[in-house]
Amino acid sequence: PVEFLVGFINKGSEEYTVETMEASFRYPMDYTYYIQNFTALPYYREVKPKQEATFAYSFILMKPLLEDLLDLTCNLTTEMPVE
C-alpha cells in the first residue's frame, strides 16, 4: 500500500469541518482523464482557527501504473458553519 499524510494550519478566523479526503491518479496533459480513482475516506473533524490538522490516507496502486508518469491529486471536502 501507498501511505501519505496531508497537513495544514487553519489560518482563517472561522472553524470548519474536514468531511472527506479522496485521491486519484490523472493524466498530466488532461486532468479530466482519470487513470485510477480511490475511495473517499470520511473524517468529519473540526479544525479551529490557528489549529493544525493532519490526515492520513492510503491506497493500493495497480502494478501497471508503476511505469507511467502520472499526477496524484488529493481533494479535501470541507464545510464551514452557516451563521
C-alpha positions as CSV (number, residue, x, y, z in Angstrom):
1,P,0.0,0.0,0.0
2,V,0.9,3.7,-0.5
3,E,0.5,5.9,2.6
4,F,0.8,9.6,3.0
5,L,-0.1,12.5,5.3
6,V,-1.8,15.8,4.4
7,G,-1.3,18.5,7.0
8,F,-2.2,22.2,7.2
9,I,-2.9,25.1,9.6
10,N,-6.3,26.9,9.6
11,K,-5.1,30.5,9.2
12,G,-8.6,31.8,8.9
13,S,-10.9,33.2,11.6
14,E,-13.6,30.5,11.2
15,E,-13.8,26.9,12.3
16,Y,-14.6,24.4,9.7
17,T,-15.0,20.6,9.3
18,V,-12.9,18.4,7.1
19,E,-15.5,15.9,5.9
20,T,-13.7,13.6,3.5
21,M,-10.4,13.1,1.6
22,E,-10.1,11.4,-1.7
23,A,-7.3,10.8,-4.2
24,S,-6.8,9.9,-7.8
25,F,-4.1,9.5,-10.4
26,R,-4.7,11.6,-13.5
27,Y,-3.1,12.0,-16.9
28,P,-0.8,15.0,-16.6
29,M,-1.8,16.5,-20.0
30,D,-5.5,16.4,-19.3
31,Y,-6.8,16.5,-15.7
32,T,-10.3,15.4,-16.7
33,Y,-8.8,12.0,-17.6
34,Y,-8.8,9.7,-14.5
35,I,-6.3,6.8,-14.6
36,Q,-7.2,5.4,-11.1
37,N,-9.7,6.8,-8.7
38,F,-9.5,6.0,-4.9
39,T,-12.2,5.9,-2.2
40,A,-13.2,9.0,-0.3
41,L,-12.4,8.4,3.4
42,P,-14.7,10.1,6.0
43,Y,-13.1,12.2,8.7
44,Y,-15.7,14.7,9.9
45,R,-13.1,16.5,12.1
46,E,-13.4,20.1,13.2
47,V,-10.4,22.4,12.6
48,K,-10.5,25.5,14.8
49,P,-8.8,28.8,13.8
50,K,-5.0,28.6,14.3
51,Q,-5.2,24.9,14.8
52,E,-3.0,22.4,12.8
53,A,-4.5,19.2,11.5
54,T,-3.0,16.1,9.8
55,F,-4.9,13.4,7.9
56,A,-3.6,10.0,6.9
57,Y,-4.6,8.4,3.6
58,S,-3.6,5.1,2.0
59,F,-4.4,3.2,-1.2
60,I,-3.2,0.2,-3.2
61,L,-1.6,1.0,-6.5
62,M,-2.3,-1.0,-9.6
63,K,1.1,-2.5,-10.7
64,P,0.9,-1.4,-14.4
65,L,0.8,2.2,-13.2
66,L,4.3,2.0,-11.8
67,E,5.8,2.6,-15.3
68,D,3.8,5.7,-16.1
69,L,4.3,9.3,-15.2
70,L,1.1,10.4,-13.6
71,D,-0.1,13.2,-11.3
72,L,-1.5,12.4,-7.9
73,T,-4.5,14.6,-7.0
74,C,-5.8,14.8,-3.4
75,N,-9.0,16.6,-2.5
76,L,-10.3,17.6,0.9
77,T,-14.0,18.3,1.2
78,T,-14.8,20.9,3.9
79,E,-17.8,22.5,5.4
80,M,-17.9,25.9,7.2
81,P,-20.7,26.6,9.7
82,V,-23.6,28.8,8.4
83,E,-24.3,31.8,10.6
